[in-house]
Amino acid sequence: QVQLEESGGGLVQPGGSLKLSCAASGFTLPHYAIGWFRQVPGKEREAVSCISGSEGKTHYADSVKGRFTISRDNAKNTVDLQMNDLQLEDTAVYSCAAHTSMISGAFALLQMCVMAEDPDYWGQGTQVTVSA
């Protein structure tokens, strides 16, 4: 049973920074990708950034390129999302998600973050609020 536990989030002023962490456990398939998604009521869910577990390939939404950085620590089974220069429009509920694959972690990333297939597993979500 895959479990994803998020930490971080909170309230920050515009231009500030926050870091989200996702602790993952229980993967049984050999390949997977982990991503961060965000959603605002009334808007479509957005794939913010994803990283493949083995290859370390990354993907970013255009809206966060140059401001957000995703990284993984395979020894600790954690994926972090460092968010810098946060803007009002970054306010959302951020959720960690994972997708598994028999082919490769990069394919799992492609499916989840680019092709918008529903991830196999979700965390509980954490609120990020950017406000002056």
N, C-alpha and C positions, 0 to 999 in steps of 0.2 A: 504494500500500500504506500503510494507516494504521498508524502506530506510536505507542504510548503508553509513556512512560517515567516511572515514579514515583520520587520521592525524598522523604526525610523518614521519619518513623516512629521507633520506638525505645522506650526504657523511660522512664516518667514516674511520679511519685507521684500519688496521688489529689488532685484539685484543680489539677493542673498543666496545662500547655498544650503542644501540638505543632502543627506545620504540615506538611501533606502537599502536595506539588506534583506535577502531572502535565503533562509536556511532550508535546504532540500534534503530529503532522505527517502529511501525505499525504492529507488529505481531498480527494476528487474530487467528491462530491455537494455541492450548494450549502448544504444545511442539516444541522445536526447538534446533538447535545447530548452533554455529557460529564458523567459522574457518578462518585461514589465509592460503592463497595459494601463491605460487610464480612461476614466469615463466621467463625464459630466451629465447630470440629468438632462434629458432632452436631446443629447447629442450621441453620435455613434461612438462606440468604443474604439480607441486608438492604440495601435501597437507602438509603444514608445521606443523600445529597444530590446533586442534579443541577442543571446550569445549561445553558441553551440558548446556542449559540455566537453567534448574531446578535442575538436579542432581549434576552438577558441574564436571561430568566425563571429563577427558582429554585424548587426544591422541597426540603423537608427532611422526614426521618422525624420523627415525634412525639418519639421518644426523644432527639433531639439538638437540637430547636428551642430557641433561646435560648442554646445553648452552642457550636454549630458555625456557621461562616460559610463559604460557598463564594463564590469570586470568579474572574473570568477576566481575562486580559490578552491581548487579541486580537493585539496587536503582537508579543508574545513567544510566542503560541500556548501559553499555560500556563493551567492551572486549579489554584487553590490551595484547600485545605480547612484553615481555621484551627479548631483544636479546643481549646476552653477548658473549664475545670472538668471535666477528664476523671475518669471514675469507673471502678471496677473492671470494670463490665459493658461498658465500651467496648473492652476488650481483644479483639483480633481481628486477622485478616489483612485489610488494607484494599487494595482494588484499584480502579484507575482503569479506566473503561470508556467507550466511545463508541458512539453509535447515529446512523445517518444517515437522512435523509428527503428525498424530493423535494417535500414540502409545506412544511414550516417547521421551524425549530429547536425551537419550542415543541411541535410535534407529536412530534418525536423524543424530547423530554423526557417527554411524556405517555406515550408507548409504553414507554420504558425505565424510568422511575422510578415511574410510577403504575400502569400496566397490567402491569408486570412482564414485559414481553417481553425475551427475551434480547438483550443488546447485541450489536452487530456485531463489536466489537473489545474486547480486554482487554489491560491491562498485566500485569506479572508478579506484582504484589502486594508489600506491605510490611507487616511485623509492627508492630503497636502494642500495647505491654504496659503496663497501668496496675497498679502494685503498690506496696504500702507497704514 
